């Protein structure tokens, strides 16, 4: 690691500076990976603890800090192992509460409020999202821990925003992925913006709401609705210390204390499916005890048109569902599983699917793009060609049943004495579309005996996005051979020549005998 910064078991090289707002992650329980060099650079620029936190919030990819839970969650190395020869199932890893810090960008106005609602343009400001008390599986690599502490420097309007979000009431989805992103080589894009609930509060003292959108490079998307700091009366707000940028109450450390009230996630933002297959579009959510589910809606958008596929409202009886789709209502209400199952995928199912989960106060949606991809079938005729003088032979390469339209077809020739060469004299038919929406095309290659070299191998190579690797089919041009008629004619001519020569020789000998 650049800079030589590492965190070893029992020797926490940076324990003296716990203000980690950038990239620190446990990797293999041996060293901390991520952007520790960036943290060091931040400290050199600004000095001390405040510099480390500022450098992190200003764009370091991830900051992961851990803190231990109660002794009830600590297990020895042999805990849960079976005694004697009996084979018992491997016990599930225990859970542990940790803090996860993410480098983010804040998109919003200087004094709170939704920029969309006000019509004013939004600004982009560095921020840190500290998820407190996140429950993760302890896989044995969480022995070296640090506790995040907010910077002691009093923030000003240019200081990075620090959002502390308590996750005690709502579980954070894909927490292990967030925890180990640096070590797994993943990137996290985190954006925080103001959020306007459907039912705005009344009175001079209102609650601030924010939404954090997290997108991992692996395709996971997470939306967290954060309930911001609030006051119980106008007098309390008057005496509260307001954040210099957002003008809302902040903690003594200058952070914005929030709680996660609602989370929604999807494992994939993009999926690919073959024709006739079944696919599940993942969508999950969790609510704080004070909130309840109102409705779930699935829609499909494609080329400017939209269609509702599924609708469920808690207060209504039953649900509205289109053919081929299914949502398990029992799982929806019991476990927050709002996933949509799609059967017998067709070309017409392609598009962007929207999972919209609503509560009396909030609406959160996830967009999942479904792409249909069907590989081509390739057939070349004829497979063997005999060389004939004065004859032009045409090879036909049929490519059928593929989707989407884009396909690449190329021809090549290979002879025993020469390297493979690419041919450019192929002809193509127009694209044809079948009833199932797939396409087909035919390519032709003419082989003239005047220019062809035999023996040779001619190959038709097809590339398509649905193929892991290109398909190549070949035809073989045989070397010229004598046919039966050509052999008989040659034998006849040879016999005549032999007889003529024989008579000439015998005639000369007879003439010599008469002279003697």
ChimeraX attribute file (.defattr): number of C-alpha atoms within 10 A of each C-alpha:
attribute: neighborCount
match mode: 1-to-1
recipient: residues
	/A:1	12
	/A:2	9
	/A:3	10
	/A:4	8
	/A:5	17
	/A:6	18
	/A:7	23
	/A:8	15
	/A:9	14
	/A:10	9
	/A:11	10
	/A:12	16
	/A:13	14
	/A:14	15
	/A:15	14
	/A:16	9
	/A:17	16
	/A:18	17
	/A:19	26
	/A:20	31
	/A:21	36
	/A:22	32
	/A:23	27
	/A:24	32
	/A:25	29
	/A:26	25
	/A:27	19
	/A:28	14
	/A:29	16
	/A:30	15
	/A:31	20
	/A:32	24
	/A:33	24
	/A:34	26
	/A:35	22
	/A:36	28
	/A:37	19
	/A:38	20
	/A:39	26
	/A:40	17
	/A:41	16
	/A:42	23
	/A:43	19
	/A:44	13
	/A:45	13
	/A:46	14
	/A:47	12
	/A:48	15
	/A:49	20
	/A:50	21
	/A:51	22
	/A:52	28
	/A:53	30
	/A:54	28
	/A:55	25
	/A:56	33
	/A:57	29
	/A:58	22
	/A:59	19
	/A:60	26
	/A:61	25
	/A:62	33
	/A:63	32
	/A:64	31
	/A:65	29
	/A:66	25
	/A:67	18
	/A:68	18
	/A:69	14
	/A:70	8
	/A:71	7
	/A:72	8
	/A:73	12
	/A:74	15
	/A:75	13
	/A:76	7
	/A:77	8
	/A:78	7
	/A:79	9
	/A:80	14
	/A:81	12
	/A:82	13
	/A:83	8
	/A:84	6
	/A:85	6
	/A:86	7
	/A:87	9
	/A:88	10
	/A:89	9
	/A:90	9
	/A:91	10
	/A:92	10
	/A:93	13
	/A:94	15
	/A:95	15
	/A:96	21
	/A:97	20
	/A:98	27
	/A:99	26
	/A:100	26
	/A:101	32
	/A:102	30
	/A:103	27
	/A:104	31
	/A:105	24
	/A:106	23
	/A:107	19
	/A:108	23
	/A:109	21
	/A:110	16
	/A:111	12
	/A:112	17
	/A:113	18
	/A:114	20
	/A:115	19
	/A:116	14
	/A:117	9
	/A:118	9
	/A:119	8
	/A:120	11
	/A:121	11
	/A:122	15
	/A:123	13
	/A:124	14
	/A:125	20
	/A:126	23
	/A:127	26
	/A:128	31
	/A:129	26
	/A:130	26
	/A:131	24
	/A:132	23
	/A:133	22
	/A:134	24
	/A:135	21
	/A:136	21
	/A:137	16
	/A:138	19
	/A:139	15
	/A:140	13
	/A:141	14
	/A:142	20
	/A:143	17
	/A:144	21
	/A:145	20
	/A:146	21
	/A:147	16
	/A:148	22
	/A:149	15
	/A:150	20
	/A:151	22
	/A:152	14
	/A:153	13
	/A:154	13
	/A:155	17
	/A:156	12
	/A:157	12
	/A:158	10
	/A:159	18
	/A:160	23
	/A:161	26
	/A:162	28
	/A:163	25
	/A:164	23
	/A:165	26
	/A:166	21
	/A:167	22
	/A:168	17
	/A:169	17
	/A:170	20
	/A:171	21
	/A:172	25
	/A:173	24
	/A:174	15
	/A:175	17
	/A:176	15
	/A:177	17
	/A:178	25
	/A:179	26
	/A:180	21
	/A:181	27
	/A:182	24
	/A:183	17
	/A:184	14
	/A:185	11
	/A:186	14
	/A:187	15
	/A:188	21
	/A:189	16
	/A:190	22
	/A:191	22
	/A:192	26
	/A:193	23
	/A:194	22
	/A:195	22
	/A:196	19
	/A:197	17
	/A:198	12
	/A:199	9
	/A:200	11
	/A:201	11
	/A:202	8
	/A:203	8
	/A:204	10
	/A:205	16
	/A:206	18
	/A:207	15
	/A:208	23
	/A:209	22
	/A:210	24
	/A:211	20
	/A:212	22
	/A:213	19
	/A:214	19
	/A:215	20
	/A:216	19
	/A:217	12
	/A:218	15
	/A:219	13
	/A:220	20
	/A:221	24
	/A:222	23
	/A:223	24
	/A:224	25
	/A:225	27
	/A:226	26
	/A:227	20
	/A:228	23
	/A:229	17
	/A:230	19
	/A:231	17
	/A:232	10
	/A:233	12
	/A:234	13
	/A:235	11
	/A:236	13
	/A:237	17
	/A:238	12
	/A:239	9
	/A:240	16
	/A:241	15
	/A:242	16
	/A:243	20
	/A:244	18
	/A:245	17
	/A:246	18
	/A:247	13
	/A:248	21
	/A:249	24
	/A:250	22
	/A:251	14
	/A:252	12
	/A:253	14
	/A:254	23
	/A:255	22
	/A:256	21
	/A:257	19
	/A:258	24
	/A:259	23
	/A:260	27
	/A:261	25
	/A:262	26
	/A:263	24
	/A:264	27
	/A:265	27
	/A:266	25
	/A:267	18
	/A:268	20
	/A:269	21
	/A:270	15
	/A:271	15
	/A:272	13
	/A:273	20
	/A:274	18
	/A:275	20
	/A:276	12
	/A:277	12
	/A:278	15
	/A:279	18
	/A:280	15
	/A:281	22
	/A:282	19
	/A:283	26
	/A:284	20
	/A:285	25
	/A:286	23
	/A:287	19
	/A:288	16
	/A:289	10
	/A:290	7
	/A:291	14
	/A:292	15
	/A:293	20
	/A:294	16
	/A:295	17
	/A:296	22
	/A:297	19
	/A:298	24
	/A:299	17
	/A:300	21
	/A:301	17
	/A:302	14
	/A:303	7
	/A:304	5
	/A:305	8
	/A:306	13
	/A:307	12
	/A:308	15
	/A:309	19
	/A:310	20
	/A:311	17
	/A:312	20
	/A:313	15
	/A:314	13
	/A:315	9
	/A:316	8
	/A:317	8
	/A:318	11
	/A:319	13
	/A:320	12
	/A:321	16
	/A:322	11
	/A:323	9
	/A:324	12
	/A:325	17
	/A:326	17
	/A:327	21
	/A:328	13
	/A:329	17
	/A:330	11
	/A:331	12
	/A:332	18
	/A:333	12
	/A:334	9
	/A:335	12
	/A:336	18
	/A:337	19
	/A:338	28
	/A:339	21
	/A:340	20
	/A:341	15
	/A:342	18
	/A:343	17
	/A:344	14
	/A:345	17
	/A:346	19
	/A:347	19
	/A:348	10
	/A:349	19
	/A:350	18
	/A:351	19
	/A:352	21
	/A:353	26
	/A:354	20
	/A:355	27
	/A:356	19
	/A:357	24
	/A:358	18
	/A:359	17
	/A:360	13
	/A:361	14
	/A:362	18
	/A:363	18
	/A:364	18
	/A:365	20
	/A:366	23
	/A:367	21
	/A:368	23
	/A:369	20
	/A:370	20
	/A:371	18
	/A:372	21
	/A:373	22
	/A:374	22
	/A:375	22
	/A:376	24
	/A:377	13
	/A:378	19
	/A:379	17
	/A:380	19
	/A:381	15
	/A:382	14
	/A:383	15
	/A:384	14
	/A:385	20
	/A:386	14
	/A:387	21
	/A:388	15
	/A:389	10
	/A:390	8
	/A:391	11
	/A:392	14
	/A:393	16
	/A:394	15
	/A:395	22
	/A:396	21
	/A:397	25
	/A:398	18
	/A:399	21
	/A:400	20
	/A:401	19
	/A:402	26
	/A:403	25
	/A:404	19
	/A:405	17
	/A:406	10
	/A:407	18
	/A:408	11
	/A:409	19
	/A:410	15
	/A:411	22
	/A:412	15
	/A:413	20
	/A:414	18
	/A:415	15
	/A:416	11
	/A:417	8
	/A:418	9
	/A:419	9
	/A:420	15
	/A:421	12
	/A:422	13
	/A:423	13
	/A:424	10
	/A:425	10
	/A:426	15
	/A:427	11
	/A:428	13
	/A:429	11
	/A:430	9
	/A:431	11
	/A:432	14
	/A:433	16
	/A:434	11
	/A:435	6
	/A:436	12
	/A:437	16
	/A:438	21
	/A:439	21
	/A:440	21
	/A:441	19
	/A:442	19
	/A:443	19
	/A:444	19
	/A:445	19
	/A:446	14
	/A:447	19
	/A:448	16
	/A:449	15
	/A:450	11
	/A:451	8
	/A:452	14
	/A:453	19
	/A:454	18
	/A:455	17
	/A:456	20
	/A:457	20
	/A:458	24
	/A:459	23
	/A:460	25
	/A:461	17
	/A:462	21
	/A:463	18
	/A:464	21
	/A:465	18
	/A:466	19
	/A:467	14
	/A:468	9
	/A:469	10
	/A:470	13
	/A:471	17
	/A:472	16
	/A:473	16
	/A:474	20
	/A:475	19
	/A:476	18
	/A:477	20
	/A:478	16
	/A:479	13
	/A:480	13
	/A:481	10
	/A:482	7
	/A:483	8
	/A:484	9
	/A:485	9
	/A:486	10
	/A:487	10
	/A:488	11
	/A:489	11
	/A:490	11
	/A:491	12
	/A:492	11
	/A:493	11
	/A:494	12
	/A:495	12
	/A:496	11
	/A:497	11
	/A:498	12
	/A:499	12
	/A:500	12
	/A:501	12
	/A:502	11
	/A:503	11
	/A:504	12
	/A:505	11
	/A:506	11
	/A:507	11
	/A:508	10
	/A:509	11
	/A:510	11
	/A:511	10
	/A:512	9
	/A:513	8
	/A:514	7
	/A:515	6
	/A:516	5
